[in-house]
C-alpha cells in the first residue's frame, strides 16, 4: 500500500522583497517517517516524538551555478517519497522523486507534464511571451554571449527609467507575468540564456497586506506575489553607417497647435551616441526638410535621406523646435 503524504510546507514557500534576496542562504527540507507509515515533508526541523528523520535535502542558493541545486546530505534515502509541485492555477501536483519511463501512464503528473518536465519547468519560462517581430528587425540584436553574465535589476530598488533604457538601445524581447511565492535568480538566468537576453528587469507586487496560513499547515504563513519579468537585448540597428539614430513619428495631435502644422517628422526618441544624438537633435524636434528637400512624412524622409546620401556625405536637417515657448526654425548638419 502506497505511503500517504503530509505536507508541512512546500519546497517553494516564501517570497522575497529585494534583488539581494535572489541570492539566499542555504535552506533545508526535512523528510520524516511517521509512526503510521506516512512520510512528512517540512522545511522546519521537528521535535515531534512520533517522527523519525529519514532524509535532509540541502537547497543551496549562494551562486549562479549551484543556486537551487539539491544535495542529499543524509545517509538514508526513500524512493517512495513524493514531492509537491505548485502549478500555475494555484493547485498542487505530487510527483515521484524517481521518474518512471515515459511510456508508463504513471510517469505523468496530474498537470499533464512528464515527471522530468514537471521537475524542471519554471513559471518564468512557462509564462514567457515573446514580442512578435519580423526576422529582419532582429538582425542587429546583440544577444547574450556564451560567457557573458546576465544583468538583473529590481525595478523597485533602482527606479530604472525605461526611456533611458530605450535611449541606450535596449529593446524588449518578451515578458513573463505570473503569480508565485518566490522568484529564483537561477530561473531568471536560465530563461535569459535561452532567449539571449542580456538585461532582465523584474518587479513584484501583492494585494495581500497580511500573510495567510495555508490549509496544509496553519502555522506556516505565506504570501502570493504578482511577478513581472522583462527581458531585454541591445539593438545595434542605429549603429549602422547610414542611420540617424531617431525613432520617428507623426506630430502628436496634442502638440500640433504648438508647431502650427500637421505635417513633418516628429523626433519621438533618440539612441544614445547616434549621429542625431551627437548632433544635438532633441526629442520633440520636427524635421521638415533634408538638404532643402521637404520631408513632410516618414516615407518622404526615408526616401530623401537615401537619395541624398548617394550624392553627399552631409545632410542638412531643417527642424522646428520650441525654445522657451517660441517656435524656432533651425538647421543642423549631420555628417556620414
NORNOR-V831338 format. One record per residue. RES is the residue in three letters. PSI is psi in radians with two decimals (NA if undefined). NEAR is the number of other ideal C-beta (glycine too) atoms within 12 Angstrom. D_CENTER is the distance of its C-alpha to the mean C-alpha in whole Angstrom. Layout:
BEGIN
RES_PSI_NEAR_D_CENTER + RES_PSI_NEAR_D_CENTER
END
This chain:
BEGIN
UNK_2.30_7_45 + UNK_2.57_13_41 + UNK_2.56_23_40 + UNK_2.82_18_38 + UNK_2.27_29_35 + UNK_2.22_27_35 + UNK_1.92_31_31 + UNK_-0.59_32_31 + UNK_2.60_31_28 + UNK_2.79_32_25 + UNK_-0.40_32_23 + UNK_1.23_30_20 + UNK_-0.73_32_21 + UNK_2.74_27_20 + UNK_3.09_27_17 + UNK_2.92_28_16 + UNK_-0.32_21_16 + UNK_2.96_21_15 + UNK_-0.62_25_13 + UNK_-0.50_14_17 + UNK_-0.24_23_17 + UNK_-0.40_33_14 + UNK_1.74_24_17 + UNK_2.92_26_20 + UNK_2.95_15_23 + UNK_2.51_22_25 + UNK_2.84_28_25 + UNK_2.58_27_28 + UNK_2.27_37_29 + UNK_2.31_32_32 + UNK_2.13_40_34 + UNK_2.66_36_38 + UNK_2.17_27_40 + UNK_2.84_24_42 + UNK_-0.47_13_46 + UNK_0.06_15_46 + UNK_-0.13_18_44 + UNK_2.83_26_40 + UNK_2.38_35_37 + UNK_2.25_37_35 + UNK_2.25_42_32 + UNK_2.66_34_31 + UNK_0.27_31_29 + UNK_2.34_21_32 + UNK_2.33_18_35 + UNK_2.51_26_38 + UNK_0.24_11_41 + UNK_2.15_18_43 + UNK_-0.30_10_46 + UNK_-0.11_16_45 + UNK_2.38_24_42 + UNK_2.16_22_42 + UNK_2.19_28_39 + UNK_-0.38_26_39 + UNK_2.54_30_35 + UNK_2.23_27_33 + UNK_2.17_29_29 + UNK_2.08_22_28 + UNK_1.80_28_24 + UNK_2.21_24_23 + UNK_0.90_31_20 + UNK_0.60_19_21 + UNK_2.84_17_19 + UNK_-0.69_23_17 + UNK_-0.65_14_19 + UNK_0.12_18_21 + UNK_2.20_26_18 + UNK_-0.03_33_19 + UNK_2.29_18_22 + UNK_2.35_23_25 + UNK_2.22_18_28 + UNK_2.07_20_31 + UNK_0.31_19_34 + UNK_3.01_20_37 + UNK_-0.26_10_40 + UNK_2.49_16_40 + UNK_2.77_17_37 + UNK_1.80_29_37 + UNK_-0.24_16_36 + UNK_-0.08_22_37 + UNK_2.45_33_34 + UNK_2.63_32_31 + UNK_2.87_31_28 + UNK_2.24_36_26 + UNK_2.24_32_22 + UNK_2.33_34_21 + UNK_2.95_26_20 + UNK_-0.46_25_17 + UNK_0.17_15_21 + UNK_-0.01_17_21 + UNK_-3.08_14_24 + UNK_2.45_26_25 + UNK_2.20_27_26 + UNK_2.26_30_28 + UNK_2.36_33_28 + UNK_2.52_29_31 + UNK_-0.53_29_29 + UNK_2.01_18_32 + UNK_2.69_24_31 + UNK_2.89_18_33 + UNK_2.55_13_34 + UNK_-0.36_14_32 + UNK_-0.32_10_35 + UNK_2.42_12_36 + UNK_-0.39_12_35 + UNK_-0.15_18_34 + UNK_0.10_21_31 + UNK_2.42_22_29 + UNK_3.02_29_28 + UNK_-0.24_18_28 + UNK_-0.12_23_25 + UNK_-0.14_16_26 + UNK_2.62_22_24 + UNK_2.79_24_26 + UNK_-0.73_30_26 + UNK_-0.70_19_24 + UNK_-0.76_21_21 + UNK_-0.51_30_21 + UNK_-0.42_25_21 + UNK_-0.38_19_18 + UNK_2.46_28_16 + UNK_2.76_32_13 + UNK_-0.57_34_11 + UNK_-0.79_39_8 + UNK_-0.64_28_10 + UNK_-0.66_27_12 + UNK_0.27_26_11 + UNK_2.26_30_8 + UNK_1.98_21_10 + UNK_2.68_22_10 + UNK_2.30_21_12 + UNK_1.90_11_16 + UNK_2.62_18_17 + UNK_2.53_8_21 + UNK_-0.60_9_21 + UNK_-0.60_9_23 + UNK_-0.27_15_20 + UNK_0.09_23_18 + UNK_-0.53_14_21 + UNK_0.30_21_20 + UNK_2.39_28_17 + UNK_1.53_24_17 + UNK_2.86_26_15 + UNK_2.30_27_14 + UNK_2.77_14_18 + UNK_-0.73_8_19 + UNK_0.25_7_20 + UNK_2.46_18_17 + UNK_2.51_18_15 + UNK_2.28_33_11 + UNK_2.15_27_11 + UNK_2.23_37_9 + UNK_2.32_29_10 + UNK_2.00_28_10 + UNK_-0.67_24_11 + UNK_-0.74_20_14 + UNK_-0.58_19_16 + UNK_-0.27_19_15 + UNK_0.77_12_16 + UNK_2.40_25_14 + UNK_2.03_14_15 + UNK_-0.51_21_13 + UNK_-0.67_16_17 + UNK_-0.66_19_17 + UNK_-0.80_28_14 + UNK_-0.66_25_16 + UNK_-0.53_26_19 + UNK_-0.02_29_18 + UNK_0.10_30_17 + UNK_2.45_33_13 + UNK_2.65_34_12 + UNK_2.17_28_9 + UNK_-0.68_35_9 + UNK_3.11_29_7 + UNK_2.73_25_5 + UNK_2.26_38_6 + UNK_2.18_23_9 + UNK_3.01_32_11 + UNK_2.37_27_14 + UNK_2.93_36_15 + UNK_-0.47_32_17 + UNK_2.58_37_15 + UNK_2.09_43_11 + UNK_2.41_37_12 + UNK_-0.68_36_11 + UNK_-0.62_31_12 + UNK_-0.69_36_10 + UNK_-0.81_40_7 + UNK_-0.73_35_9 + UNK_-0.79_30_11 + UNK_-0.67_37_8 + UNK_-0.76_36_8 + UNK_-0.62_25_11 + UNK_-0.67_23_12 + UNK_-0.08_33_11 + UNK_0.29_25_12 + UNK_2.42_41_9 + UNK_-0.31_32_10 + UNK_2.35_37_8 + UNK_2.29_45_5 + UNK_2.17_36_6 + UNK_2.73_46_6 + UNK_2.78_29_9 + UNK_2.71_33_12 + UNK_2.79_19_15 + UNK_2.57_20_18 + UNK_-0.11_12_21 + UNK_2.16_17_23 + UNK_-0.33_8_25 + UNK_2.21_10_27 + UNK_2.56_19_26 + UNK_2.75_17_28 + UNK_2.43_16_29 + UNK_2.69_24_29 + UNK_-0.60_14_31 + UNK_-0.35_22_32 + UNK_1.62_23_32 + UNK_-0.33_13_33 + UNK_-0.06_15_33 + UNK_1.80_23_29 + UNK_2.62_18_27 + UNK_2.79_29_24 + UNK_2.40_26_21 + UNK_2.34_29_18 + UNK_2.64_30_15 + UNK_2.05_23_13 + UNK_2.47_36_9 + UNK_2.16_30_7 + UNK_2.03_46_3 + UNK_2.38_36_3 + UNK_2.23_40_4 + UNK_2.76_37_7 + UNK_2.67_36_11 + UNK_2.41_32_14 + UNK_2.01_32_17 + UNK_0.32_24_20 + UNK_-0.75_26_22 + UNK_0.00_31_24 + UNK_-0.07_21_25 + UNK_2.60_17_27 + UNK_-0.58_15_31 + UNK_0.27_22_32 + UNK_2.45_29_29 + UNK_-0.60_39_29 + UNK_0.58_33_26 + UNK_2.34_38_26 + UNK_2.09_27_24 + UNK_2.76_32_27 + UNK_2.99_22_28 + UNK_2.73_24_31 + UNK_2.21_30_32 + UNK_2.44_18_31 + UNK_-0.70_12_33 + UNK_-0.37_10_33 + UNK_-0.08_24_34 + UNK_-0.62_18_37 + UNK_-0.52_13_40 + UNK_-0.70_22_39 + UNK_-0.15_29_39 + UNK_0.73_17_42 + UNK_2.81_20_41 + UNK_-0.43_17_38 + UNK_2.78_23_38 + UNK_2.86_37_36 + UNK_2.06_38_33 + UNK_2.30_37_31 + UNK_1.81_38_28 + UNK_-0.54_26_25 + UNK_2.64_31_23 + UNK_2.61_31_24 + UNK_2.30_36_22 + UNK_2.37_21_23 + UNK_0.27_18_26 + UNK_3.03_31_27 + UNK_-0.78_31_30 + UNK_-0.67_36_30 + UNK_-0.83_28_28 + UNK_-0.35_18_31 + UNK_0.02_28_34 + UNK_0.58_19_33 + UNK_2.48_36_32 + UNK_2.64_25_30 + UNK_2.31_27_28 + UNK_-0.24_26_30 + UNK_2.67_38_33 + UNK_2.06_41_34 + UNK_2.15_47_36 + UNK_-0.22_34_39 + UNK_2.72_28_40 + UNK_2.14_35_40 + UNK_0.78_25_43 + UNK_0.26_14_45 + UNK_2.25_23_44 + UNK_2.51_19_42 + UNK_1.37_36_39 + UNK_-0.02_25_38 + UNK_2.89_22_35 + UNK_-0.70_23_32 + UNK_-0.73_15_34 + UNK_-0.72_23_37 + UNK_-0.81_35_35 + UNK_-0.73_21_34 + UNK_-0.85_19_37 + UNK_-0.73_30_39 + UNK_-0.84_34_37 + UNK_-0.69_20_37 + UNK_-0.69_18_41 + UNK_-0.58_26_41 + UNK_-0.33_24_39 + UNK_-0.35_14_42 + UNK_-0.46_15_45 + UNK_2.80_18_43 + UNK_0.14_16_41 + UNK_2.22_19_41 + UNK_2.15_37_39 + UNK_1.89_25_41 + UNK_2.17_40_38 + UNK_2.15_30_40 + UNK_2.75_38_38 + UNK_2.32_35_38 + UNK_2.40_29_37 + UNK_2.03_22_38 + UNK_1.93_15_39 + UNK_0.75_7_40 + UNK_-0.17_8_41 + UNK_2.52_13_43 + UNK_2.09_23_42 + UNK_2.60_20_42 + UNK_2.13_22_43 + UNK_2.54_24_41 + UNK_2.22_23_42 + UNK_2.09_30_39 + UNK_2.48_22_40 + UNK_2.21_32_37 + UNK_2.52_18_38 + UNK_NA_24_36
END
